[in-house]
Amino acid sequence: MTATMPQNYSDLPYGARQPMARHYRAPGKPTLKGLLLLPVMPVVWLLRGYKRRRDKGKTKLQMEILQLRRELAGLRAVNLELLKGKEQAEINDQRKTEFLARVTHELRTPLNAVVGFADLVRQEPYGELGSPKYAEYLTDIRATSAHMLDIVNDLLDVAKIEAGRIEMRESWSPVPVILDDCRRLMQNQAEANGIDIRIETPPDLPGLYCDPGRVRQIVVNLLSNAVKFTPKRGHITLAARTDRVGGIVIRVSDTGIGIPQDALDDVFEPYTQIRGNHLVKGQQGSGLGLSLVRILADLHQASLGIESVESRGTTITVRFPPTRVRAIS
């Protein structure tokens, strides 16, 4: 059957621009060049095949080199992370060593005082019980025992948190009530040091969904630090307000000795105690208070902020997210 070629545009398929022509060419006569190249063509084909195999092998080798470079870069990154982890572990180990020495001293000093005062009361050097001097000794015994209890409680809290066994009893709580409780807990210690504690809260402050006991612990730790490092006739402000996004901010400001700028990044690290000022010398503390504050704040999805100027004072803020805030009756 012979195919009929279209002769005009009306016979063309849709989209064709000109009549189709036969693409047929009769085989040409062999040329002298072709005849001369014919014996070497097998060699040419062999060379071309070798070149293709060589290029393919070269490409494979380049890919393997690239893969090795990537693996080497990954190993370098892992090695760098391991070195950083090793350095951090050494720093933490050094901090724990210093912490253990500090806690040993903190516990031994009040224990010696308790034993000494108890011996004085037992020996009755001022006569029978009833002398005002014995009342002073009993007061000192209670104060030193309370200090030891605070240290032990901090140790237990950190141990529970690191073991993941801390319990949170959360409920909607009024922030002014929590702050007033904390002020009353620290009032005697502040008055003994001649320090005034003021509370500033707006009347329409919404409620906070939190563990009120843990929030009290946060605020008491911050107040305790403020009282500890604020000289006589100083002032401490305990304030709470809402921020621009609807969260609640609790702020503790003091007129104390302040913190050196190069130490601000480490104040919330565990087992750390700042010693940047001679006024700090002689103050009690295990170095767990602020790290415990950070851990308890993290449990409430709260963030911490700190501003400090040496010899002028320190301000620490605890910022709770708006998801934990609402008006309560």
FIMAR-837000 format. One record per residue: residue in three letters; chain; x, y, z of N, C-alpha, C in turn. Coordinates in steps of 0.001 Angstrom, whole numbers, plus 500000, padded with zeros to 6 digits. Layout:
<rs>
    r  c    n.px    n.py    n.pz   ca.px   ca.py   ca.pz    c.px    c.py    c.pz
  ALA  A       X       Y       Z       X       Y       Z       X       Y       Z
...
</rs>
This chain:
<rs>
    r  c    n.px    n.py    n.pz   ca.px   ca.py   ca.pz    c.px    c.py    c.pz
  MET  A  500863  498803  500000  500000  500000  500000  500883  501225  500000
  THR  A  500637  502137  499086  501474  503336  498941  500820  504498  499636
  ALA  A  501596  505202  500548  501060  506371  501255  501043  507570  500333
  THR  A  499959  508346  500447  499802  509537  499608  500287  510742  500357
  MET  A  501194  511491  499800  501741  512677  500442  500829  513860  500186
  PRO  A  500536  514710  501193  499694  515894  500956  500410  516867  500030
  GLN  A  499644  517461  499135  500224  518376  498155  499870  519831  498433
  ASN  A  498895  520125  499278  498534  521513  499595  498248  521615  501094
  TYR  A  498050  522833  501605  497885  523079  503039  496596  522518  503585
  SER  A  495587  522387  502767  494322  521840  503251  494457  520376  503615
  ASP  A  495448  519700  503044  495638  518281  503347  496605  518041  504512
  LEU  A  497164  519126  505084  498154  518961  506150  497482  518632  507477
  PRO  A  498158  517909  508365  497646  517709  509733  497592  519040  510468
  TYR  A  496774  519063  511538  496626  520307  512298  497964  520702  512912
  GLY  A  498391  521929  512693  499624  522447  513268  500802  522411  512322
  ALA  A  500731  521721  511188  501857  521690  510250  501935  522984  509483
  ARG  A  503153  523418  509127  503332  524702  508461  503574  524579  506955
  GLN  A  504008  523446  506511  504276  523271  505090  504080  521814  504724
  PRO  A  503865  521561  503467  503670  520163  503037  504874  519326  503397
  MET  A  504560  518102  503840  505629  517189  504210  506360  516711  502965
  ALA  A  507666  516617  503090  508496  516133  501980  509161  514844  502397
  ARG  A  509507  514057  501407  510182  512810  501689  511617  513086  502144
  HIS  A  511977  512546  503348  513360  512682  503821  514102  511411  503443
  TYR  A  514421  511319  502200  515070  510105  501708  516261  510527  500879
  ARG  A  517374  509879  501184  518573  510166  500403  519216  508844  500033
  ALA  A  519517  508762  498829  520127  507521  498334  521512  507383  498922
  PRO  A  521927  506198  499273  523278  506003  499837  524330  506485  498864
  GLY  A  525270  507268  499443  526325  507814  498590  527407  506788  498284
  LYS  A  528253  507161  497400  529357  506277  497048  530454  506390  498103
  PRO  A  531137  505335  498417  532236  505407  499402  533317  506352  498906
  THR  A  533790  507166  499886  534835  508141  499547  536184  507559  499897
  LEU  A  537216  508214  499391  538577  507776  499668  538915  507917  501150
  LYS  A  538396  508997  501785  538644  509220  503216  538028  508123  504055
  GLY  A  536785  507763  503671  536118  506705  504410  536842  505377  504256
  LEU  A  537312  505133  503041  538028  503866  502817  539331  503824  503594
  LEU  A  540018  505007  503677  541275  505042  504419  541063  504883  505926
  LEU  A  539910  505423  506444  539642  505341  507894  539067  504004  508306
  LEU  A  538593  503246  507373  537918  502001  507719  538791  501048  508516
  PRO  A  540081  500876  508162  540891  499933  508961  541128  500391  510402
  VAL  A  541125  501726  510674  541428  502216  512031  540179  502436  512861
  MET  A  538985  502217  512275  537763  502469  513038  537645  501586  514273
  PRO  A  538033  500296  514208  537971  499505  515457  538818  500086  516570
  VAL  A  539981  500639  516209  540827  501271  517229  540142  502503  517802
  VAL  A  539510  503297  516915  538784  504488  517369  537677  504090  518329
  TRP  A  536943  503013  517959  535845  502564  518838  536391  502095  520191
  LEU  A  537524  501389  520148  538128  500950  521408  538553  502143  522272
  LEU  A  539150  503149  521622  539577  504336  522375  538379  505072  522973
  ARG  A  537300  505168  522172  536101  505836  522684  535511  505058  523869
  GLY  A  535478  503737  523770  534968  502929  524881  535828  503066  526112
  TYR  A  537140  503091  525932  538044  503269  527062  537829  504630  527721
  LYS  A  537644  505664  526878  537428  507008  527418  536133  507061  528216
  ARG  A  535073  506407  527677  533803  506409  528412  533963  505702  529757
  ARG  A  534659  504547  529753  534855  503826  531011  535720  504627  531981
  ARG  A  536734  505307  531418  537599  506123  532276  536818  507274  532898
  ASP  A  536010  507953  532055  535202  509065  532575  534207  508567  533628
  LYS  A  533638  507386  533375  532683  506832  534346  533388  506504  535654
  GLY  A  534583  505922  535563  535346  505627  536773  535769  506883  537503
  LYS  A  536147  507916  536709  536536  509180  537321  535355  509809  538057
  THR  A  534174  509772  537443  532985  510318  538087  532668  509563  539370
  LYS  A  532784  508226  539326  532537  507431  540525  533541  507767  541619
  LEU  A  534817  507940  541241  535841  508295  542214  535569  509668  542813
  GLN  A  535141  510618  541967  534822  511950  542472  533659  511909  543453
  MET  A  532659  511075  543137  531530  510940  544048  531975  510333  545373
  GLU  A  532857  509343  545326  533339  508734  546564  534162  509735  547380
  ILE  A  534985  510552  546685  535762  511575  547385  534833  512594  548044
  LEU  A  533776  512992  547309  532812  513938  547862  532113  513355  549086
  GLN  A  531746  512067  548989  531098  511415  550125  532048  511339  551325
  LEU  A  533320  511046  551067  534293  510997  552150  534475  512371  552802
  ARG  A  534472  513403  551968  534599  514758  552515  533404  515097  553402
  ARG  A  532205  514708  552973  531019  514959  553792  531086  514199  555112
  GLU  A  531503  512931  555035  531621  512151  556264  532679  512736  557180
  LEU  A  533783  513216  556587  534837  513828  557390  534336  515099  558072
  ALA  A  533553  515902  557329  532982  517109  557932  532036  516745  559071
  GLY  A  531240  515682  558865  530348  515236  559935  531111  514756  561154
  LEU  A  532212  514023  560924  533025  513557  562045  533668  514730  562788
  ARG  A  534091  515734  562027  534663  516914  562677  533629  517620  563543
  ALA  A  532384  517726  563037  531322  518368  563824  531030  517563  565094
  VAL  A  530966  516233  564940  530724  515381  566113  531868  515512  567111
  ASN  A  533097  515544  566596  534259  515685  567471  534237  517007  568211
  LEU  A  533805  518074  567497  533714  519389  568133  532669  519385  569240
  GLU  A  531513  518740  568973  530477  518643  570001  530970  517846  571196
  LEU  A  531707  516777  570937  532238  515969  572039  533242  516772  572870
  LEU  A  534069  517573  572188  535025  518405  572923  534306  519430  573783
  LYS  A  533251  520039  573198  532477  521005  573982  531813  520328  575173
  GLY  A  531265  519128  574928  530648  518393  576034  531663  518034  577106
  LYS  A  532880  517660  576679  533929  517327  577638  534317  518549  578461
  GLU  A  534454  519700  577787  534796  520921  578513  533697  521297  579495
  GLN  A  532431  521183  579051  531322  521513  579933  531261  520557  581118
  ALA  A  531534  519268  580849  531540  518291  581942  532642  518607  582948
  GLU  A  533809  519032  582441  534891  519398  583358  534517  520627  584179
  ILE  A  533853  521594  583531  533420  522788  584265  532409  522413  585343
  ASN  A  531430  521559  584961  530420  521137  585939  531056  520349  587076
  ASP  A  532035  519510  586733  532705  518736  587772  533439  519653  588738
  GLN  A  534093  520687  588192  534783  521639  589053  533795  522396  589921
  ARG  A  532654  522773  589327  531635  523476  590107  531078  522597  591217
  LYS  A  530861  521329  590917  530341  520421  591941  531356  520228  593062
  THR  A  532643  520163  592697  533668  520038  593733  533659  521252  594649
  GLU  A  533614  522452  594032  533544  523674  594841  532259  523718  595656
  PHE  A  531166  523242  595035  529880  523238  595724  529912  522329  596955
  LEU  A  530487  521138  596811  530560  520219  597941  531398  520811  599071
  ALA  A  532504  521449  598714  533323  522089  599752  532550  523209  600434
  ARG  A  531791  523979  599630  531030  525090  600195  529901  524593  601092
  VAL  A  529182  523546  600623  528076  523014  601417  528598  522379  602698
  THR  A  529745  521700  602615  530337  521123  603819  530609  522208  604850
  HIS  A  531159  523331  604370  531414  524451  605281  530101  525022  605810
  GLU  A  529109  525171  604914  527833  525746  605323  527132  524890  606373
  LEU  A  527248  523583  606269  526617  522701  607242  527451  522584  608522
  ARG  A  528762  522566  608376  529613  522377  609547  529554  523575  610482
  THR  A  529514  524792  609912  529511  525989  610753  528269  526056  611651
  PRO  A  527047  525932  611102  525888  525968  612011  525811  524762  612937
  LEU  A  526303  523614  612491  526306  522451  613381  527201  522697  614589
  ASN  A  528369  523296  614356  529239  523642  615471  528557  524632  616407
  ALA  A  527819  525581  615812  527106  526556  616654  526019  525871  617470
  VAL  A  525267  524966  616835  524210  524252  617549  524795  523454  618705
  VAL  A  525884  522736  618443  526508  521928  619498  527024  522828  620619
  GLY  A  527671  523934  620229  528219  524826  621252  527140  525454  622114
  PHE  A  526080  525968  621492  525006  526585  622264  524273  525556  623129
  ALA  A  524081  524346  622588  523416  523303  623364  524254  522932  624588
  ASP  A  525586  522887  624415  526443  522600  625561  526361  523691  626618
  LEU  A  526282  524939  626169  526165  526040  627129  524862  525956  627917
  VAL  A  523779  525647  627196  522501  525510  627893  522558  524336  628874
  ARG  A  523206  523231  628477  523263  522052  629337  524141  522295  630567
  GLN  A  525231  523034  630382  526140  523269  631502  525657  524367  632444
  GLU  A  524715  525201  631992  524130  526266  632804  525212  527150  633447
  PRO  A  526089  527762  632640  527130  528618  633251  526564  529903  633847
  TYR  A  525376  530305  633462  524757  531521  633989  523697  531199  635044
  GLY  A  523794  530041  635620  522824  529651  636626  521745  528771  636029
  GLU  A  520677  528589  636748  519592  527738  636292  518914  528349  635064
  LEU  A  518225  527463  634322  517496  527936  633142  516495  529010  633545
  GLY  A  516441  530036  632777  515593  531178  633087  516335  532470  632865
  SER  A  517659  532402  632771  518446  533583  632468  518196  534012  631035
  PRO  A  518121  535319  630753  517904  535799  629371  518978  535318  628400
  LYS  A  520152  534994  628905  521230  534550  628043  520871  533226  627359
  TYR  A  520159  532352  628095  519775  531079  627506  518775  531272  626368
  ALA  A  517900  532272  626515  516947  532564  625444  517683  532983  624168
  GLU  A  518770  533745  624328  519569  534134  623160  520190  532902  622504
  TYR  A  520715  531989  623342  521309  530775  622789  520272  529946  622032
  LEU  A  519079  529839  622602  518025  529065  621941  517622  529719  620621
  THR  A  517611  531044  620607  517305  531755  619354  518368  531467  618302
  ASP  A  519627  531485  618709  520717  531178  617773  520635  529738  617282
  ILE  A  520277  528818  618211  520133  527417  617812  519056  527273  616753
  ARG  A  517935  527960  616949  516850  527847  615973  517245  528464  614632
  ALA  A  517931  529600  614664  518325  530262  613407  519300  529387  612621
  THR  A  520306  528832  613292  521272  528001  612584  520636  526708  612088
  SER  A  519717  526153  612881  519020  524936  612436  518161  525223  611217
  ALA  A  517493  526391  611215  516673  526760  610055  517540  526939  608820
  HIS  A  518738  527493  608991  519644  527664  607854  520059  526309  607292
  MET  A  520391  525380  608172  520738  524041  607709  519569  523381  606998
  LEU  A  518367  523573  607527  517183  522988  606900  516974  523556  605502
  ASP  A  517222  524853  605319  517086  525463  603995  518071  524835  603008
  ILE  A  519298  524624  603450  520296  524027  602565  519888  522614  602177
  VAL  A  519468  521830  603171  519057  520452  602895  517851  520431  601961
  ASN  A  516902  521343  602167  515716  521397  601291  516106  521734  599855
  ASP  A  517038  522670  599691  517504  523000  598339  518165  521792  597686
  LEU  A  518992  521087  598458  519639  519891  597917  518609  518855  597489
  LEU  A  517606  518632  598315  516583  517645  597985  515778  518071  596766
  ASP  A  515459  519353  596668  514685  519832  595516  515468  519646  594222
  VAL  A  516755  520005  594232  517568  519838  593022  517679  518362  592662
  ALA  A  517869  517508  593670  517978  516070  593405  516677  515529  592807
  LYS  A  515533  515966  593325  514248  515511  592791  514050  515978  591353
  ILE  A  514402  517223  591093  514221  517762  589749  515124  517047  588760
  GLU  A  516394  516839  589133  517311  516147  588217  516885  514709  587986
  ALA  A  516214  514106  588964  515728  512736  588800  514357  512682  588140
  GLY  A  513758  513860  587872  512444  513903  587233  511309  513471  588147
  ARG  A  511477  513627  589460  510453  513167  590391  509735  514311  591099
  ILE  A  509889  515529  590617  509228  516648  591252  507744  516654  590882
  GLU  A  506901  517010  591835  505451  517038  591614  504986  518485  591515
  MET  A  504096  518727  590566  503522  520057  590372  502036  519992  590692
  ARG  A  501590  520817  591651  500169  520910  592007  499669  522280  591553
  GLU  A  499236  522333  590313  498905  523621  589703  497427  523955  589863
  SER  A  497162  525245  590002  495789  525749  590110  495827  527242  589790
  TRP  A  494646  527825  589595  494567  529267  589359  494741  529976  590694
  SER  A  495761  530830  590783  496140  531436  592064  496274  532945  591914
  PRO  A  495874  533706  592959  496059  535168  592936  497509  535535  593259
  VAL  A  498130  536257  592376  499544  536610  592547  499767  537522  593753
  PRO  A  498916  538536  594016  499163  539391  595193  499212  538612  596505
  VAL  A  498397  537579  596621  498409  536771  597850  499745  536036  597983
  ILE  A  500242  535486  596867  501532  534790  596896  502650  535748  597288
  LEU  A  502646  536948  596712  503701  537913  597026  503627  538366  598473
  ASP  A  502415  538562  599000  502270  538979  600394  502766  537889  601345
  ASP  A  502491  536623  601011  503008  535521  601827  504535  535528  601851
  CYS  A  505132  535751  600699  506596  535769  600627  507176  536940  601420
  ARG  A  506527  538089  601331  507018  539253  602093  506968  538969  603592
  ARG  A  505867  538368  604059  505753  538074  605484  506800  537058  605932
  LEU  A  507129  536094  605058  508152  535110  605403  509523  535749  605576
  MET  A  509814  536784  604777  511132  537421  604808  511162  538704  605639
  GLN  A  510018  539109  606215  509944  540397  606880  510883  540489  608086
  ASN  A  510890  539464  608928  511732  539523  610129  513208  539619  609775
  GLN  A  513635  538812  608797  515038  538855  608393  515390  540213  607797
  ALA  A  514466  540779  607024  514726  542092  606423  514785  543182  607489
  GLU  A  513849  543160  608439  513851  544178  609491  515088  544060  610370
  ALA  A  515558  542824  610602  516776  542655  611401  517973  543286  610716
  ASN  A  517958  543362  609389  519041  543986  608627  518736  545430  608256
  GLY  A  517627  545960  608770  517272  547349  608477  516875  547576  607032
  ILE  A  516219  546599  606425  515841  546675  605006  514320  546736  604891
  ASP  A  513841  547577  604016  512403  547743  603807  511977  546986  602548
  ILE  A  510905  546203  602665  510363  545461  601526  509006  546065  601159
  ARG  A  508880  546485  599911  507629  547070  599420  507028  546164  598353
  ILE  A  505687  546117  598306  504969  545341  597291  504217  546312  596388
  GLU  A  504331  546101  595083  503621  546924  594101  502878  546005  593143
  THR  A  501547  546000  593239  500705  545200  592335  499464  546008  591984
  PRO  A  499020  545966  590738  497782  546652  590371  496569  545906  590925
  PRO  A  495470  546615  591158  494292  545950  591739  493609  544967  590791
  ASP  A  493790  545165  589493  493114  544304  588515  494042  543216  587953
  LEU  A  495049  542825  588697  495990  541815  588205  495274  540469  588058
  PRO  A  495347  539840  586876  494664  538550  586687  495347  537429  587458
  GLY  A  494709  536249  587439  495251  535093  588127  496312  534379  587309
  LEU  A  497060  533546  587978  498158  532808  587354  497951  531318  587589
  TYR  A  498022  530538  586489  497914  529080  586614  499302  528545  586931
  CYS  A  499499  528100  588172  500825  527724  588627  500707  526794  589824
  ASP  A  501852  526317  590251  501961  525650  591545  502308  526742  592541
  PRO  A  501358  527198  593362  501629  528349  594235  502797  528118  595190
  GLY  A  502972  526880  595650  504100  526595  596529  505428  526783  595826
  ARG  A  505518  526357  594549  506762  526525  593792  507007  527985  593435
  VAL  A  505946  528738  593136  506124  530165  592851  506580  530889  594119
  ARG  A  506019  530513  595273  506511  531084  596534  508000  530779  596721
  GLN  A  508385  529558  596362  509784  529178  596482  510660  530046  595592
  ILE  A  510180  530334  594373  510923  531219  593465  511099  532593  594087
  VAL  A  509984  533168  594541  510030  534540  595059  510842  534609  596354
  VAL  A  510674  533624  597247  511424  533633  598512  512922  533530  598247
  ASN  A  513330  532699  597292  514754  532605  596959  515285  533939  596441
  LEU  A  514498  534601  595589  514934  535897  595074  514981  536939  596190
  LEU  A  513972  536940  597070  513977  537881  598200  515129  537590  599156
  SER  A  515404  536306  599378  516496  535944  600280  517828  536465  599751
  ASN  A  518056  536315  598436  519288  536858  597846  519327  538372  597962
  ALA  A  518177  539012  597718  518140  540473  597791  518439  540955  599211
  VAL  A  517853  540299  600211  518110  540685  601604  519568  540427  601965
  LYS  A  520097  539326  601477  521466  538916  601830  522502  539917  601322
  PHE  A  522251  540489  600130  523262  541334  599504  522852  542801  599429
  THR  A  521907  543191  600275  521514  544602  600356  521966  545151  601707
  PRO  A  522707  546249  601725  523179  546804  603005  522028  547396  603818
  LYS  A  522323  547759  605049  521311  548338  605938  520755  549631  605356
  ARG  A  519482  549871  605709  518711  551015  605199  518509  550927  603684
  GLY  A  518629  549722  603163  518353  549520  601747  516876  549252  601503
  HIS  A  516513  549123  600229  515111  548919  599850  515014  547748  598869
  ILE  A  513952  546979  599015  513635  545893  598099  512206  546088  597627
  THR  A  512027  546010  596322  510693  546159  595737  510272  544839  595119
  LEU  A  509113  544368  595541  508519  543144  595009  507269  543546  594236
  ALA  A  507298  543404  592915  506226  543930  592067  505745  542860  591098
  ALA  A  504520  543044  590638  503931  542171  589619  503043  543013  588728
  ARG  A  503027  542677  587446  502202  543392  586467  501993  542501  585255
  THR  A  501107  542942  584368  500939  542243  583094  501838  542905  582051
  ASP  A  502320  542110  581092  503155  542673  580034  502316  542929  578788
  ARG  A  502972  543317  577703  502252  543718  576487  501551  542565  575800
  VAL  A  502018  541346  576013  501414  540195  575339  500408  539463  576226
  GLY  A  500180  539994  577431  499181  539387  578299  499730  538447  579351
  GLY  A  501057  538303  579440  501649  537479  580482  501784  538249  581782
  ILE  A  502271  537582  582812  502498  538209  584114  503993  538231  584385
  VAL  A  504470  539389  584837  505883  539574  585163  506003  539856  586655
  ILE  A  506782  539035  587346  507114  539268  588753  508533  539809  588807
  ARG  A  508710  540914  589543  510016  541586  589560  510477  541775  591000
  VAL  A  511744  541467  591250  512373  541705  592553  513565  542630  592319
  SER  A  513482  543828  592870  514545  544827  592707  515116  545178  594073
  ASP  A  516424  545381  594131  517054  545779  595391  518053  546886  595139
  THR  A  518486  547502  596229  519509  548547  596171  520810  548002  596751
  GLY  A  521134  546762  596406  522281  546085  596993  523577  546341  596271
  ILE  A  524503  545397  596443  525868  545586  595940  525994  545307  594455
  GLY  A  524989  544653  593857  525037  544372  592433  525913  543176  592093
  ILE  A  525936  542837  590816  526677  541691  590304  527586  542170  589183
  PRO  A  528827  541706  589134  529712  542101  588026  529131  541683  586682
  GLN  A  529345  542507  585665  528771  542238  584345  529278  540927  583754
  ASP  A  530530  540583  584011  531074  539358  583439  530576  538106  584152
  ALA  A  529808  538285  585223  529282  537129  585963  527790  536934  585755
  LEU  A  527144  537823  585015  525683  537740  584855  525253  536474  584129
  ASP  A  526085  535975  583203  525701  534780  582445  525733  533513  583287
  ASP  A  526398  533548  584430  526582  532337  585228  525742  532305  586500
  VAL  A  524979  533368  586781  524314  533432  588083  523243  532354  588247
  PHE  A  522648  531896  587135  521597  530891  587230  522115  529472  587007
  GLU  A  523444  529323  586866  524008  527994  586671  524084  527266  588013
  PRO  A  523854  525951  588015  523922  525210  589289  525333  525160  589849
  TYR  A  525411  525083  591167  526668  524944  591913  527578  526150  591734
  THR  A  526977  527315  591422  527786  528506  591180  527457  529566  592221
  GLN  A  528502  530213  592728  528327  531329  593654  529220  532464  593198
  ILE  A  528605  533628  593022  529340  534776  592500  530162  535392  593620
  ARG  A  531425  535627  593322  532321  536231  594309  533058  537403  593670
  GLY  A  532337  538311  593071  533002  539405  592369  533196  540654  593200
  ASN  A  532759  540669  594470  532825  541891  595255  533204  541548  596679
  HIS  A  534018  542373  597317  534454  542067  598680  533294  542106  599662
  LEU  A  532214  542811  599315  531063  542877  600213  530351  541540  600332
  VAL  A  530597  540650  599349  529941  539345  599375  530577  538441  600419
  LYS  A  531828  538734  600770  532556  537844  601660  531834  537718  602995
  GLY  A  531734  536499  603490  531084  536257  604761  529611  535971  604657
  GLN  A  529022  536155  603470  527618  535858  603307  527420  534359  603173
  GLN  A  526281  533884  603689  525992  532465  603633  525297  532133  602321
  GLY  A  525410  530888  601912  524723  530453  600703  525403  529250  600102
  SER  A  524595  528369  599540  525151  527155  598940  525403  527302  597446
  GLY  A  524844  528337  596825  524980  528485  595382  523903  527760  594607
  LEU  A  522867  527266  595299  521784  526547  594620  520537  527400  594422
  GLY  A  520433  528504  595149  519183  529269  595151  518740  529725  593782
  LEU  A  519609  530428  593047  519216  530973  591746  519091  529884  590691
  SER  A  519912  528840  590777  519746  527739  589825  518419  527030  590052
  LEU  A  517996  526936  591313  516689  526349  591620  515573  527242  591094
  VAL  A  515766  528545  591170  514794  529489  590597  514637  529249  589103
  ARG  A  515757  529082  588412  515689  528846  586963  514956  527547  586645
  ILE  A  515249  526494  587391  514604  525200  587136  513102  525295  587383
  LEU  A  512695  525921  588491  511270  526046  588801  510568  526953  587795
  ALA  A  511267  527978  587312  510681  528836  586279  510474  528051  584987
  ASP  A  511436  527210  584623  511290  526385  583422  510081  525463  583529
  LEU  A  509809  524948  584717  508654  524073  584901  507339  524810  584666
  HIS  A  507347  526138  584790  506164  526960  584526  506229  527645  583155
  GLN  A  507163  527212  582293  507387  527827  580980  507667  529329  581104
  ALA  A  508273  529724  582208  508580  531135  582450  510040  531401  582088
  SER  A  510311  532638  581716  511675  533048  581378  512198  533995  582451
  LEU  A  513523  534007  582599  514171  534841  583601  514972  535942  582930
  GLY  A  514997  537080  583573  515828  538183  583111  516536  538812  584294
  ILE  A  517713  539354  584056  518474  539973  585141  519182  541218  584631
  GLU  A  519126  542266  585435  519861  543499  585183  520543  543889  586486
  SER  A  521797  544288  586383  522532  544609  587609  523617  545621  587321
  VAL  A  523803  546511  588275  524887  547489  588237  525579  547430  589585
  GLU  A  526878  547240  589565  527622  547132  590815  527457  548393  591658
  SER  A  527243  548171  592956  527074  549226  593966  525756  549977  593813
  ARG  A  524894  549549  592893  523595  550227  592731  522421  549276  592919
  GLY  A  522571  548012  592544  521466  547086  592779  521234  546126  591636
  THR  A  520283  545232  591864  519973  544167  590921  518468  544051  590765
  THR  A  518027  543758  589548  516623  543501  589266  516514  542180  588527
  ILE  A  515711  541265  589080  515466  539969  588447  513979  539867  588141
  THR  A  513658  539473  586914  512261  539341  586489  511965  537891  586132
  VAL  A  510764  537475  586481  510252  536157  586107  509022  536406  585251
  ARG  A  509073  536008  583983  508022  536331  583017  507235  535066  582667
  PHE  A  505962  535016  583102  505093  533878  582825  504328  534118  581520
  PRO  A  504122  533075  580712  503472  533257  579402  501981  533550  579554
  PRO  A  501380  534188  578540  499943  534520  578618  499036  533302  578676
  THR  A  499513  532131  578257  498687  530922  578341  498413  530518  579780
  ARG  A  499154  531083  580716  498949  530767  582137  498238  531903  582878
  VAL  A  497651  532828  582160  497046  533999  582774  495592  534127  582365
  ARG  A  494729  534414  583340  493332  534733  583054  492742  535396  584292
  ALA  A  491663  536111  584078  490973  536756  585195  490252  535713  586028
  ILE  A  490398  535832  587344  489706  534915  588260  488886  535717  589234
  SER  A  487801  535124  589688  486911  535815  590618  487448  535697  592036
</rs>
